[in-house]
Amino acid sequence: MNSDDFENYVAYVAKELKRNPSTTKTANQLRVDSLKKQKEVVSDRLKQEKKRQKIQKAQTALSKAYKMPTT
C-alpha cells in the first residue's frame, strides 16, 4: 500500500466515523475495510492496465496496417 492509498484509507475511515459516530469499528472491522479498499484500488489499476494494453495492441495493428504496401 503506497502513501496515496493510505491517505485515501484514512480519509475514508474519518468520513465513516463522522457518518456513524456512535458506532466505532473494531480493529478487525477496520482491517476488513482496509482490505476491501485495497481490493478496489488493485481492481481499478488492473482495469487501467488492461485498457492500456488493448490500446497499445490496437495502435500496433494500425501502424502495421498503415505500413503495408498496397499493390
A tleap script that builds the chain and sets N, CA, C and O, in Angstrom:
source leaprc.protein.ff14SB
mol = sequence {
  NMET ASN SER ASP ASP PHE GLU ASN TYR VAL
  ALA TYR VAL ALA LYS GLU LEU LYS ARG ASN
  PRO SER THR THR LYS THR ALA ASN GLN LEU
  ARG VAL ASP SER LEU LYS LYS GLN LYS GLU
  VAL VAL SER ASP ARG LEU LYS GLN GLU LYS
  LYS ARG GLN LYS ILE GLN LYS ALA GLN THR
  ALA LEU SER LYS ALA TYR LYS MET PRO THR
  CTHR
}
set mol.1.N position { 0.868 -1.168 0.000 }
set mol.1.CA position { 0.000 0.000 0.000 }
set mol.1.C position { 0.912 1.227 0.000 }
set mol.1.O position { 1.767 1.371 0.874 }
set mol.2.N position { 0.725 2.102 -0.979 }
set mol.2.CA position { 1.558 3.305 -1.022 }
set mol.2.C position { 0.931 4.429 -0.193 }
set mol.2.O position { -0.146 4.256 0.377 }
set mol.3.N position { 1.595 5.557 -0.129 }
set mol.3.CA position { 1.139 6.637 0.752 }
set mol.3.C position { -0.197 7.219 0.297 }
set mol.3.O position { -1.007 7.627 1.130 }
set mol.4.N position { -0.439 7.264 -1.032 }
set mol.4.CA position { -1.725 7.773 -1.516 }
set mol.4.C position { -2.869 6.857 -1.081 }
set mol.4.O position { -3.930 7.326 -0.670 }
set mol.5.N position { -2.641 5.555 -1.177 }
set mol.5.CA position { -3.665 4.600 -0.752 }
set mol.5.C position { -3.948 4.756 0.738 }
set mol.5.O position { -5.100 4.719 1.170 }
set mol.6.N position { -2.884 4.930 1.514 }
set mol.6.CA position { -3.056 5.078 2.955 }
set mol.6.C position { -3.825 6.352 3.277 }
set mol.6.O position { -4.714 6.349 4.128 }
set mol.7.N position { -3.481 7.440 2.595 }
set mol.7.CA position { -4.186 8.708 2.822 }
set mol.7.C position { -5.657 8.578 2.444 }
set mol.7.O position { -6.528 9.089 3.147 }
set mol.8.N position { -5.934 7.895 1.335 }
set mol.8.CA position { -7.322 7.668 0.933 }
set mol.8.C position { -8.058 6.829 1.972 }
set mol.8.O position { -9.226 7.076 2.271 }
set mol.9.N position { -7.365 5.841 2.514 }
set mol.9.CA position { -7.981 4.995 3.521 }
set mol.9.C position { -8.286 5.793 4.785 }
set mol.9.O position { -9.364 5.658 5.362 }
set mol.10.N position { -7.342 6.621 5.214 }
set mol.10.CA position { -7.550 7.432 6.415 }
set mol.10.C position { -8.737 8.371 6.203 }
set mol.10.O position { -9.566 8.545 7.097 }
set mol.11.N position { -8.815 8.976 5.014 }
set mol.11.CA position { -9.941 9.862 4.719 }
set mol.11.C position { -11.252 9.077 4.736 }
set mol.11.O position { -12.269 9.561 5.233 }
set mol.12.N position { -11.220 7.870 4.192 }
set mol.12.CA position { -12.411 7.015 4.167 }
set mol.12.C position { -12.868 6.678 5.584 }
set mol.12.O position { -14.055 6.770 5.896 }
set mol.13.N position { -11.927 6.290 6.436 }
set mol.13.CA position { -12.269 5.937 7.815 }
set mol.13.C position { -12.807 7.158 8.556 }
set mol.13.O position { -13.776 7.056 9.308 }
set mol.14.N position { -12.175 8.311 8.341 }
set mol.14.CA position { -12.644 9.533 9.005 }
set mol.14.C position { -14.063 9.871 8.578 }
set mol.14.O position { -14.890 10.263 9.401 }
set mol.15.N position { -14.343 9.719 7.287 }
set mol.15.CA position { -15.694 10.000 6.783 }
set mol.15.C position { -16.699 9.022 7.378 }
set mol.15.O position { -17.805 9.413 7.751 }
set mol.16.N position { -16.318 7.754 7.468 }
set mol.16.CA position { -17.213 6.746 8.050 }
set mol.16.C position { -17.491 7.049 9.528 }
set mol.16.O position { -18.623 6.910 9.992 }
set mol.17.N position { -16.471 7.456 10.251 }
set mol.17.CA position { -16.661 7.762 11.664 }
set mol.17.C position { -17.539 8.993 11.851 }
set mol.17.O position { -18.320 9.056 12.801 }
set mol.18.N position { -17.420 9.965 10.963 }
set mol.18.CA position { -18.279 11.146 11.049 }
set mol.18.C position { -19.726 10.783 10.738 }
set mol.18.O position { -20.661 11.312 11.338 }
set mol.19.N position { -19.890 9.859 9.777 }
set mol.19.CA position { -21.243 9.465 9.392 }
set mol.19.C position { -21.900 8.634 10.484 }
set mol.19.O position { -23.101 8.766 10.720 }
set mol.20.N position { -21.136 7.783 11.151 }
set mol.20.CA position { -21.664 6.911 12.209 }
set mol.20.C position { -20.820 7.068 13.470 }
set mol.20.O position { -20.084 6.148 13.829 }
set mol.21.N position { -20.908 8.203 14.145 }
set mol.21.CA position { -20.034 8.419 15.307 }
set mol.21.C position { -20.330 7.496 16.476 }
set mol.21.O position { -19.438 7.220 17.279 }
set mol.22.N position { -21.553 7.016 16.592 }
set mol.22.CA position { -21.897 6.184 17.741 }
set mol.22.C position { -21.397 4.751 17.580 }
set mol.22.O position { -21.321 4.008 18.558 }
set mol.23.N position { -21.064 4.367 16.381 }
set mol.23.CA position { -20.597 3.005 16.147 }
set mol.23.C position { -19.142 3.044 15.718 }
set mol.23.O position { -18.841 3.257 14.544 }
set mol.24.N position { -18.251 2.840 16.656 }
set mol.24.CA position { -16.835 2.766 16.306 }
set mol.24.C position { -16.524 1.343 15.895 }
set mol.24.O position { -17.091 0.387 16.423 }
set mol.25.N position { -15.629 1.220 14.961 }
set mol.25.CA position { -15.317 -0.103 14.418 }
set mol.25.C position { -14.179 -0.742 15.200 }
set mol.25.O position { -13.279 -0.072 15.706 }
set mol.26.N position { -14.258 -2.055 15.275 }
set mol.26.CA position { -13.191 -2.804 15.936 }
set mol.26.C position { -11.990 -2.866 15.002 }
set mol.26.O position { -12.073 -2.491 13.833 }
set mol.27.N position { -10.884 -3.340 15.533 }
set mol.27.CA position { -9.662 -3.468 14.733 }
set mol.27.C position { -9.894 -4.406 13.552 }
set mol.27.O position { -9.409 -4.156 12.449 }
set mol.28.N position { -10.633 -5.477 13.789 }
set mol.28.CA position { -10.900 -6.423 12.701 }
set mol.28.C position { -11.783 -5.789 11.626 }
set mol.28.O position { -11.561 -6.013 10.436 }
set mol.29.N position { -12.765 -5.012 12.026 }
set mol.29.CA position { -13.625 -4.342 11.043 }
set mol.29.C position { -12.828 -3.342 10.226 }
set mol.29.O position { -13.014 -3.228 9.015 }
set mol.30.N position { -11.936 -2.615 10.897 }
set mol.30.CA position { -11.089 -1.663 10.173 }
set mol.30.C position { -10.169 -2.393 9.201 }
set mol.30.O position { -9.926 -1.917 8.092 }
set mol.31.N position { -9.661 -3.545 9.616 }
set mol.31.CA position { -8.794 -4.334 8.737 }
set mol.31.C position { -9.556 -4.810 7.514 }
set mol.31.O position { -9.045 -4.745 6.396 }
set mol.32.N position { -10.776 -5.288 7.720 }
set mol.32.CA position { -11.605 -5.739 6.600 }
set mol.32.C position { -11.886 -4.573 5.655 }
set mol.32.O position { -11.801 -4.722 4.436 }
set mol.33.N position { -12.217 -3.427 6.211 }
set mol.33.CA position { -12.457 -2.248 5.379 }
set mol.33.C position { -11.213 -1.880 4.583 }
set mol.33.O position { -11.295 -1.526 3.407 }
set mol.34.N position { -10.067 -1.968 5.234 }
set mol.34.CA position { -8.802 -1.660 4.568 }
set mol.34.C position { -8.557 -2.626 3.406 }
set mol.34.O position { -8.159 -2.212 2.317 }
set mol.35.N position { -8.795 -3.893 3.648 }
set mol.35.CA position { -8.602 -4.895 2.601 }
set mol.35.C position { -9.587 -4.690 1.450 }
set mol.35.O position { -9.223 -4.876 0.289 }
set mol.36.N position { -10.807 -4.316 1.753 }
set mol.36.CA position { -11.791 -4.036 0.703 }
set mol.36.C position { -11.338 -2.854 -0.140 }
set mol.36.O position { -11.449 -2.874 -1.366 }
set mol.37.N position { -10.830 -1.831 0.522 }
set mol.37.CA position { -10.356 -0.641 -0.184 }
set mol.37.C position { -9.159 -1.004 -1.071 }
set mol.37.O position { -9.069 -0.560 -2.215 }
set mol.38.N position { -8.244 -1.816 -0.532 }
set mol.38.CA position { -7.102 -2.257 -1.326 }
set mol.38.C position { -7.568 -3.029 -2.553 }
set mol.38.O position { -7.033 -2.850 -3.647 }
set mol.39.N position { -8.554 -3.876 -2.370 }
set mol.39.CA position { -9.093 -4.670 -3.473 }
set mol.39.C position { -9.648 -3.760 -4.558 }
set mol.39.O position { -9.427 -3.995 -5.746 }
set mol.40.N position { -10.370 -2.720 -4.150 }
set mol.40.CA position { -10.928 -1.773 -5.117 }
set mol.40.C position { -9.821 -1.073 -5.899 }
set mol.40.O position { -9.903 -0.928 -7.119 }
set mol.41.N position { -8.787 -0.644 -5.182 }
set mol.41.CA position { -7.679 0.071 -5.819 }
set mol.41.C position { -6.962 -0.846 -6.812 }
set mol.41.O position { -6.672 -0.438 -7.936 }
set mol.42.N position { -6.681 -2.061 -6.404 }
set mol.42.CA position { -5.992 -3.011 -7.288 }
set mol.42.C position { -6.863 -3.345 -8.488 }
set mol.42.O position { -6.363 -3.460 -9.606 }
set mol.43.N position { -8.154 -3.502 -8.266 }
set mol.43.CA position { -9.075 -3.792 -9.358 }
set mol.43.C position { -9.088 -2.648 -10.372 }
set mol.43.O position { -9.069 -2.884 -11.580 }
set mol.44.N position { -9.120 -1.420 -9.880 }
set mol.44.CA position { -9.094 -0.265 -10.781 }
set mol.44.C position { -7.791 -0.208 -11.570 }
set mol.44.O position { -7.796 0.078 -12.767 }
set mol.45.N position { -6.678 -0.480 -10.898 }
set mol.45.CA position { -5.381 -0.462 -11.593 }
set mol.45.C position { -5.307 -1.556 -12.650 }
set mol.45.O position { -4.743 -1.351 -13.725 }
set mol.46.N position { -5.874 -2.716 -12.344 }
set mol.46.CA position { -5.883 -3.810 -13.314 }
set mol.46.C position { -6.702 -3.424 -14.542 }
set mol.46.O position { -6.288 -3.685 -15.672 }
set mol.47.N position { -7.850 -2.810 -14.327 }
set mol.47.CA position { -8.679 -2.350 -15.439 }
set mol.47.C position { -7.934 -1.337 -16.296 }
set mol.47.O position { -7.985 -1.393 -17.524 }
set mol.48.N position { -7.239 -0.409 -15.637 }
set mol.48.CA position { -6.474 0.603 -16.367 }
set mol.48.C position { -5.364 -0.047 -17.194 }
set mol.48.O position { -5.138 0.342 -18.340 }
set mol.49.N position { -4.678 -1.025 -16.625 }
set mol.49.CA position { -3.590 -1.695 -17.337 }
set mol.49.C position { -4.121 -2.485 -18.526 }
set mol.49.O position { -3.519 -2.466 -19.600 }
set mol.50.N position { -5.232 -3.173 -18.347 }
set mol.50.CA position { -5.825 -3.911 -19.467 }
set mol.50.C position { -6.236 -2.966 -20.579 }
set mol.50.O position { -6.050 -3.269 -21.758 }
set mol.51.N position { -6.793 -1.827 -20.211 }
set mol.51.CA position { -7.196 -0.833 -21.202 }
set mol.51.C position { -5.972 -0.298 -21.935 }
set mol.51.O position { -6.001 -0.126 -23.153 }
set mol.52.N position { -4.900 -0.036 -21.197 }
set mol.52.CA position { -3.666 0.465 -21.803 }
set mol.52.C position { -3.106 -0.545 -22.801 }
set mol.52.O position { -2.687 -0.179 -23.900 }
set mol.53.N position { -3.103 -1.822 -22.407 }
set mol.53.CA position { -2.591 -2.865 -23.292 }
set mol.53.C position { -3.461 -3.017 -24.538 }
set mol.53.O position { -2.948 -3.239 -25.635 }
set mol.54.N position { -4.765 -2.899 -24.367 }
set mol.54.CA position { -5.687 -3.003 -25.501 }
set mol.54.C position { -5.442 -1.866 -26.497 }
set mol.54.O position { -5.422 -2.080 -27.709 }
set mol.55.N position { -5.255 -0.657 -25.965 }
set mol.55.CA position { -4.989 0.500 -26.823 }
set mol.55.C position { -3.667 0.320 -27.549 }
set mol.55.O position { -3.569 0.597 -28.745 }
set mol.56.N position { -2.641 -0.145 -26.827 }
set mol.56.CA position { -1.333 -0.337 -27.452 }
set mol.56.C position { -1.409 -1.393 -28.553 }
set mol.56.O position { -0.794 -1.233 -29.608 }
set mol.57.N position { -2.147 -2.456 -28.322 }
set mol.57.CA position { -2.299 -3.510 -29.323 }
set mol.57.C position { -2.997 -2.956 -30.568 }
set mol.57.O position { -2.598 -3.265 -31.691 }
set mol.58.N position { -4.029 -2.145 -30.373 }
set mol.58.CA position { -4.751 -1.552 -31.492 }
set mol.58.C position { -3.852 -0.584 -32.260 }
set mol.58.O position { -3.883 -0.552 -33.490 }
set mol.59.N position { -3.054 0.201 -31.541 }
set mol.59.CA position { -2.150 1.141 -32.198 }
set mol.59.C position { -1.100 0.404 -33.011 }
set mol.59.O position { -0.748 0.838 -34.108 }
set mol.60.N position { -0.598 -0.703 -32.486 }
set mol.60.CA position { 0.380 -1.509 -33.218 }
set mol.60.C position { -0.247 -2.087 -34.477 }
set mol.60.O position { 0.374 -2.085 -35.540 }
set mol.61.N position { -1.468 -2.580 -34.362 }
set mol.61.CA position { -2.158 -3.144 -35.532 }
set mol.61.C position { -2.390 -2.071 -36.582 }
set mol.61.O position { -2.207 -2.324 -37.773 }
set mol.62.N position { -2.787 -0.881 -36.162 }
set mol.62.CA position { -2.989 0.213 -37.107 }
set mol.62.C position { -1.677 0.610 -37.775 }
set mol.62.O position { -1.635 0.871 -38.977 }
set mol.63.N position { -0.631 0.651 -36.999 }
set mol.63.CA position { 0.681 1.015 -37.538 }
set mol.63.C position { 1.132 -0.002 -38.587 }
set mol.63.O position { 1.630 0.377 -39.647 }
set mol.64.N position { 0.958 -1.294 -38.291 }
set mol.64.CA position { 1.334 -2.332 -39.252 }
set mol.64.C position { 0.474 -2.267 -40.500 }
set mol.64.O position { 0.975 -2.452 -41.609 }
set mol.65.N position { -0.808 -2.007 -40.333 }
set mol.65.CA position { -1.710 -1.926 -41.479 }
set mol.65.C position { -1.367 -0.721 -42.352 }
set mol.65.O position { -1.467 -0.790 -43.577 }
set mol.66.N position { -0.968 0.368 -41.729 }
set mol.66.CA position { -0.619 1.571 -42.459 }
set mol.66.C position { 0.665 1.391 -43.248 }
set mol.66.O position { 0.801 1.943 -44.339 }
set mol.67.N position { 1.609 0.627 -42.714 }
set mol.67.CA position { 2.906 0.407 -43.357 }
set mol.67.C position { 2.853 -0.624 -44.473 }
set mol.67.O position { 3.770 -0.681 -45.293 }
set mol.68.N position { 1.811 -1.434 -44.528 }
set mol.68.CA position { 1.718 -2.469 -45.558 }
set mol.68.C position { 1.559 -1.846 -46.944 }
set mol.68.O position { 0.735 -0.952 -47.138 }
set mol.69.N position { 2.343 -2.317 -47.892 }
set mol.69.CA position { 2.210 -1.780 -49.251 }
set mol.69.C position { 0.926 -2.277 -49.905 }
set mol.69.O position { 0.531 -3.428 -49.724 }
set mol.70.N position { 0.296 -1.418 -50.650 }
set mol.70.CA position { -0.920 -1.797 -51.377 }
set mol.70.C position { -0.600 -1.780 -52.863 }
set mol.70.O position { -0.357 -0.723 -53.445 }
set mol.71.N position { -0.603 -2.943 -53.462 }
set mol.71.CA position { -0.302 -3.038 -54.908 }
set mol.71.C position { -1.409 -3.673 -55.665 }
set mol.71.O position { -1.316 -3.827 -56.883 }
savepdb mol mol.pdb
quit
